[in-house]
Amino acid sequence: MAGAPMIGGVMNKKLWSAGMIIPLAAATVVSTAPAGAAATDPVVRNAASARAACSDLRSQIALTGRVNVNNRIVLRLRVTTQRPRPQWNVTILRRNANGVNRPIFQSRELAVRQGVAAQRSFQVVVRTANQAGPDRFVARAVHVASGEVCRVAITVRANDFEPEA
């Protein structure tokens, strides 16, 4: 090996491993940086997505928007919670050209248990028309018993996406 010094004809493994670990660690950080940035970036490839923690950090909310082949926007809202009482009031708003938020979905949802004993979640799928220009959506979920508020917002730019099936 060119980078590893030889001591008495035997390669010094301690220096070689330290010399190789640093470049490997740097390469790992460089290769994973775009993937890590994609989780927080509101526009990711052919979907706009965002995640947020809720007001008391016992729940999380995620909203994803995609443009399908029929030029309609498909929104997926997912709330995961540690709360024992599972009822949530959910509202999804669309901001129109005048800056006014209009509700496109309102419902009371029931979070069901998943594999983990204390964890519950629910998912809402909403399809809406794709209007000209960027479409801004705000999702809000309020836990009925505690008043915990979860809020997340995305902007879907249909021109940036290739339609999905």
Stockholm file with secondary structure:
# STOCKHOLM 1.0

chainA/1-165         MAGAPMIGGVMNKKLWSAGMIIPLAAATVVSTAPAGAAATDPVVRNAASARAACSDLRSQIALTGRVNVNNRIVLRLRVTTQRPRPQWNVTILRRNANGVNRPIFQSRELAVRQGVAAQRSFQVVVRTANQAGPDRFVARAVHVASGEVCRVAITVRANDFEPEA
#=GR chainA/1-165 SS CCSSCEETTEECHHHHHHHHHHHHHHHHHHHHHHHHHHHHCSEETTEEEEEEECTTSSEEEEEEEEEBTTSEEEEEEEEEECCSSCEEEEEEEEECTTSCEEEEEEEEEECEECSSTTCEEEEEEEEEECCSSCEEEEEEEEETTTCCEEEEEEEECGGGCCCBC
#=GC SS_cons         CCSSCEETTEECHHHHHHHHHHHHHHHHHHHHHHHHHHHHCSEETTEEEEEEECTTSSEEEEEEEEEBTTSEEEEEEEEEECCSSCEEEEEEEEECTTSCEEEEEEEEEECEECSSTTCEEEEEEEEEECCSSCEEEEEEEEETTTCCEEEEEEEECGGGCCCBC
//
